[in-house]
């Protein structure tokens, strides 16, 4: 029996009723192009493969990858022994469906990694720490709403599907989990001119949550410009919808463009 490795954040899903609920929510069909992140002991892998012609999996643990290779035929299960944080998911093709019981210790950077590849994704279904899911789906104005909310809601429509108790896993985590769906926006409702500047503005805005936008964005956007953009400089970042961050980022991009053009004269 494989022993869970803490360095990989392994908590294996063992509750069959929960597995059945997840498989039903994913709703895989034979022609789908799907990849599972962190298949582990194969709790999701086996029922998904029963519905699919081919399933790709990304597993960093070589022992688990070898065990999966011994259980399933190579023409049906395509195994990539790789770190998901460095894996090029778009190399698997367009209209990709991504599923997984994500290691909680790398969930946020992995979600950002996948967000950068949203153009080749159809949808994502993930088991995550419940607190992380609460933050992703949070609306403006609540304490859960923050950088993760804005960055992922910019790219995806996010939906919490069900909560999962610690007892559904071995070893049992110390936190409750939740299963969620992410569907890329097509078309994007609010498209930033420069997404690196958008990310910078969001990070600065939430860098010190107790600061007002006037102070958090000092040196980036001044108070009169915030007001002209329809943003009260006395508010805090957690009160703003995604579109407001896009407006602020586009303002910064335009100002930097003007400055760069003036410097060349």
Long-range contacts (C-beta under 8 A, 24 or more apart in sequence): 2-41, 2-63, 2-64, 2-67, 4-170, 4-171, 5-61, 8-60, 8-61, 8-103, 9-103, 9-104, 9-105, 9-106, 10-38, 10-40, 10-61, 10-103, 11-101, 11-104, 11-169, 11-170, 11-171, 11-172, 11-173, 12-40, 12-41, 12-43, 12-101, 12-169, 12-170, 13-40, 13-43, 13-44, 13-101, 13-127, 13-168, 13-169, 14-43, 14-168, 14-169, 14-170, 15-164, 15-167, 15-168, 15-169, 18-164, 18-168, 19-43, 19-44, 19-47, 20-47, 21-162, 21-179, 22-125, 22-127, 22-179, 23-47, 23-48, 23-51, 25-125, 25-161, 25-162, 25-179, 25-181, 26-97, 26-99, 26-125, 28-52, 28-97, 32-97, 33-92, 33-93, 33-94, 33-95, 33-96, 33-97, 34-96, 34-97, 34-98, 34-99, 35-89, 35-92, 35-96, 35-97, 35-98, 35-99, 36-98, 36-99, 36-100, 37-84, 37-98, 37-99, 37-100, 37-102, 37-110, 38-84, 38-100, 38-101, 38-102, 38-103, 39-64, 39-68, 39-100, 40-64, 40-101, 41-67, 42-67, 42-68, 42-71, 42-72, 43-101, 44-99, 44-100, 44-101, 45-72, 45-77, 48-99, 49-76, 49-77, 54-78, 56-80, 56-92, 58-82, 58-84, 58-87, 60-84, 84-110, 84-113, 85-109, 85-110, 85-113, 88-117, 89-114, 89-117, 89-120, 89-121, 90-117, 90-119, 90-120, 93-120, 94-120, 95-120, 95-121, 95-122, 96-120, 96-121, 96-122, 97-121, 97-122, 97-123, 97-124, 97-125, 98-123, 98-124, 98-125, 98-126, 99-124, 99-125, 99-126, 100-125, 100-126, 100-127, 101-126, 101-127, 102-126, 102-127, 102-128, 104-128, 104-129, 104-132, 104-173, 104-175, 107-132, 108-132, 108-148, 111-136, 111-148, 111-152, 112-151, 115-151, 115-152, 115-155, 115-156, 118-155, 118-156, 118-184, 119-184, 121-184, 122-183, 122-184, 123-181, 123-182, 123-183, 123-184, 124-156, 124-181, 124-182, 124-183, 125-161, 125-179, 125-180, 125-181, 125-182, 126-179, 126-180, 126-182, 127-164, 127-177, 127-178, 127-179, 128-177, 128-178, 128-179, 128-180, 129-173, 129-175, 129-176, 129-177, 129-178, 130-163, 130-175, 130-176, 130-177, 130-178, 131-175, 133-160, 133-178, 133-180, 134-160, 134-178, 136-180, 136-182, 137-180, 140-238, 140-239, 140-240, 140-241, 141-238, 141-239, 142-238, 143-238, 145-238, 146-206, 146-209, 146-237, 146-238, 147-202, 147-203, 147-205, 147-206, 150-202, 150-206, 150-242, 150-245, 151-199, 151-202, 152-182, 153-242, 154-188, 154-190, 154-192, 154-198, 154-242, 154-245, 154-246, 155-184, 155-185, 155-188, 156-182, 156-183, 156-184, 156-185, 157-182, 157-183, 157-184, 157-185, 158-182, 159-183, 189-243, 190-242, 190-243, 190-246, 191-246, 192-246, 192-249, 192-250, 192-253, 193-249, 193-250, 193-253, 193-254, 194-249, 194-250, 194-253, 197-249, 197-252, 197-253, 197-256, 198-245, 198-246, 198-249, 200-249, 200-252, 201-245, 201-248, 201-249, 201-252, 202-245, 202-249, 205-237, 205-240, 205-245, 205-248, 206-237, 206-238, 209-236, 209-237, 209-238, 210-236, 211-236, 212-236, 213-237, 213-240, 217-248, 220-252, 221-248, 221-251, 221-252, 225-251
